[in-house]
Amino acid sequence: MASHKAKQPSPISNSLLGRIFRASPEGLAVLVKSVPPETRAMLAVYCLRNERLKSIGLAIAATCKRRDLLCQGGSAILDLIQKLRGPESAKAENSAHSAA
């Protein structure tokens, strides 16, 4: 039976994806800044949907606007990010929203 989740192609070149995969946290921040915001959100979603890239996806998602992530991955991706970050992150986000 075929999977409903067809493997999505990377939104960036394989070369840049490889450099991101091998980058230190500081290097990752620099590389991610070179990617336009919409593409960065697509990349975060791509990585979050790939089991071995989830930690990189979380780091990239942290640099994205919530609206961009929602447009690229829907509410399911926001739920996944919250789940992966854990309950402490949800508490901090809720208090940030209530302070605004």
C-alpha positions in Angstrom: 0.0 0.0 0.0 1.4 3.4 -0.9 2.0 6.0 1.8 -0.2 9.1 1.7 2.9 11.1 2.7 5.0 11.2 -0.5 8.5 12.3 0.2 8.7 16.0 -0.5 11.7 17.5 -2.3 14.0 19.8 -0.3 13.1 23.5 -0.8 16.8 24.3 -1.0 19.7 22.8 -2.9 21.2 19.5 -1.7 24.5 21.3 -1.3 23.1 23.9 1.1 21.0 21.2 2.9 24.2 19.2 3.4 26.0 22.3 4.8 23.1 22.9 7.2 23.0 19.3 8.3 26.8 19.4 9.1 26.8 23.0 10.6 27.5 23.9 14.2 24.7 25.8 16.0 26.5 29.0 15.2 27.1 28.1 11.6 23.4 27.0 11.2 22.3 30.4 12.4 24.4 32.1 9.7 23.3 29.7 6.9 19.7 30.0 7.8 19.9 33.8 7.6 20.9 33.5 4.0 17.6 31.8 3.2 14.5 34.0 2.4 11.8 33.9 5.1 9.2 31.9 3.1 11.8 29.3 2.0 13.1 29.1 5.5 9.7 28.2 6.7 9.4 25.6 4.0 12.8 24.2 5.1 11.7 24.1 8.7 8.6 22.1 7.8 10.7 19.8 5.5 13.1 19.1 8.3 10.4 18.7 11.0 8.8 16.0 8.8 12.0 14.1 8.5 12.8 12.1 11.7 16.6 12.6 11.5 16.3 16.3 10.8 13.8 17.3 13.5 16.3 19.0 15.8 17.5 21.1 12.9 13.9 21.8 11.9 13.2 23.1 15.4 16.3 25.4 15.3 15.2 26.7 11.9 11.5 27.1 13.0 12.7 29.3 15.9 14.0 31.8 13.3 10.6 31.8 11.4 7.5 33.9 11.9 4.6 31.9 13.1 2.5 33.1 10.2 5.1 31.7 7.7 5.2 28.3 9.5 1.4 28.2 9.5 1.3 29.0 5.7 3.8 26.3 4.9 2.8 23.5 7.3 -0.6 24.3 8.7 -1.6 24.1 12.3 -0.3 20.5 12.4 3.3 21.8 12.1 2.7 24.3 14.9 1.4 21.5 17.1 4.4 19.4 16.3 6.8 22.2 17.1 5.0 22.7 20.5 5.1 19.0 21.2 8.8 18.7 20.4 9.7 21.8 22.4 7.9 20.4 25.4 5.5 21.7 28.1 7.9 24.4 29.4 7.9 26.1 26.0 4.1 26.1 25.9 4.0 27.8 29.3 6.5 30.5 28.1 4.6 31.1 24.9 1.2 31.4 26.7 2.6 33.9 29.2 4.2 35.9 26.3 0.8 36.0 24.5 -1.0 37.1 27.7 1.5 39.8 28.3 1.0 41.3 24.9 
